[in-house]
Amino acid sequence: MVDDIEYMNAVIDVILCINCNMCHKICQKNYPAGLRKPQNWLQGWGEENIRATSSSGGFGQEIMRAMIRNGGAVAACKLKEGKFKFELFEDESRIPEFIGSKYVKSNPTGIYQTVKDSLKTGKKVLFIGLPCQVSAMRNYVKDDKNLYTVDLICHGSPSAKLLYKAISEYGYDLKKVKAIYFRSADKFAVETQPVPIVPKGVQDRYTMAFLSGLCYTENCYSCHYAQTERVGDLTIGDSWGTELSGELSKGVSLALCQTEKGKEMLDMMDFNFYDVDFNAAIQNNHQLRHPSELPQERKKFFEDLHRGKSFRQAVFHAYPKTCFKQSVKKLLIKMKLYSGGQ
């Protein structure tokens, strides 16, 4: 895998290649796993203690807990030694290591074979990942009857190298950070352990770049999976546009169910489910209609980075007015003339 910050591609080593063509046959880009139309649309949240420690309503935590309590294993992503990698686990006490939104490209290297080996023992395995990763997993294990999948409603994802560069400029070493949080309910900001890298109420440059779609790898802007039909047994995201607007500050999860396995997982869960207006859900989650749009400023942003400019300088060059506004807010907070707030 070659990570050049603005793209990440699989490159064949022609010396080692035996021309079996297997990589092409199971590649989720060349042969996407079948998409399925959602049969059920739901929204809701978990118990208050679960909801309070989740990015949204706690669906991810609860589905992991349900699978483990029913004798299965879970494959999900966590931060470890500066890398966002997947691990397979069966210990319920480890769930906090894997919770939370991750606004960065995760590395699935090795997890496909690990899951396949576990499935061979007859164990049920839940895989939670981006739609492209779920598609790859389904291709790799040939839709094994014991594989259960949850895909995430994904905006797009930047290279982890960009995150490393961004937070290092704020004085943090990603390799030494034990935990990182990108958001809480409807509040968006990067926090470590959890300490905001900028004052509360000010948007850091990494969050700014992510939410504007400035820094994703190039393939994200033509994503095949950003549509209403989904690749996972279940799909989870945020219930933006919900009529339960008073609950958004606490977090409301959106769940789409595509298959019988999805229904089985929903039945396992202890969750407060409510009906949702699927037209409103689609309207307020553009990733259920189309990929994120390529910003005009993206080319200039990466040109600045390749010229050696700092991450903060590159974002400022792309969005000077927005950056200036955030800098003024930071100054006013420091002078105690402004109390913060998103």
Phi, psi and omega in degrees: 000126180253117179254108181249033180071304183268352172209159175223117185230149172277128181240130182281131174278104187294339179285321182272341185297135178252009176061036177280343178069010182296323182298322178291322185291331182252003180295129183289345176280315180285322183225080180298139174297154185301136176268148182232144179283133178301133178263340182212137178241126183223161172217163179162197183203161179270191178301156187304320180292328176287314181298322183292337181254014183249159175291326183231236184270358177094013182300317181301314178300314186290325180288325175295314181298318181297318181295316180294318180294340177261021172087008182261180176242162182233136172246118182211175186260143176215161174273127178215118178053043176083002181239144177260098186234161180268144173224152174259130181215160182229001183265116183301329182293345181273354184306318180304337179293338190247001186277165173097148175294147179231103183274060182198156181283121179275159184251109183272008183308126176091338187286332181296314179291322179299315178295317180300318180296321179292321179297327179297337179277355181093003181279143173283138181231129173262124176249123178246121182196184175293156181306320180295325179288322176296318178299316179297319180295317179297319177297318187290321182259007177059042178053049177308142184297338181262005176270125177244133187234142173232118176259151183261143173287110194248130175286325192142170183214136178273164172297142177298336178298327179291319177298316180302315181295316184295310185283337176294329178288342174267003175095018181242146176254114184302329180292338182258353179283125182278331180208148179220139182233133184259343179191162173219114183053244183259017178254126184245116176188148177278128177231150176234116169072024335259103178243121179300140178280349170225163181302149178302131182100349177252136181269123179289162186293328180293314179298319178301313181294320182293309185295335178273355181076018186288329197243011181291157172291154193300329182294336184295334184280354176232031186299127179289339190264359180275077180203174184292319175290137191237160184267338182271166172293322173233155173234136178231151178192206179257144180270062176296143181082006181297148174288346176272051189298332179293346181264350187299325181294340176266340180107124177230123180271145172253135180228130175247135181245123184255334191223174176295325175298322177298316178297321179299317179293320178298322179292334179288334195276149170256096190212148177271098184263144176223154175292156180224145175285104187293333177294319178293322180297317180293318182297326185261003173233090187298338180291348173273001179236322183196161177293166173299144181279146181284115180291146177298330185282351186298317182301314179296322180301310182286329175299318178298317180296317180293336177278357178099006178289155178289163178299316181296321177295319181295320178292318179299319180297326180283318185226068184299319182295316180295318180295319180297318179300317179292325178294321177296317178300317179299318179295317180295323177294317180298325180274001179062033176258356181212135187269356181095192185112142186291000000 
